[in-house]
Amino acid sequence: MAAKGRPSQSDRRRAEREDLKIPVDYSAVDAFFSEFTTNVNEGGMFIATETPSPLGSEVALEFRLPGLEHPVNVSGRVAWISDGKGDSPVGMGIEFRELAVEVRATINEIVRRLRHNG
């Protein structure tokens, strides 16, 4: 059950998300980090990290997706934070801002492929 005032995981998500472990570099509040995303969709991603940025903070992300020649550079904001209690790993949910059409299509194709193969 979700904590009071905190939306459940299914309520937070507007798009299907599938497991995809890829390296992601991000910067927030004058600091640079390299972590892994454990899932991604056209709306955002979850970054597993022991030191999540504050809720609502802006982040700049760079990551590579299978099928794209160049890395994806996108801005986002920390939409939610997981403290690792229950079944969720420690980390933060990032909501993308202004995702390019090509990148959105590639993410959708990857999610469809993973869902079909899984």
Beta strands, then each sheet from edge to edge (+ up, - down):
strand 1: 18-28
strand 2: 31-41
strand 3: 44-48
strand 4: 58-63
strand 5: 72-83
strand 6: 90-97
sheet 1: 1+ 2- 3+ 6- 5+ 4- 1+
end
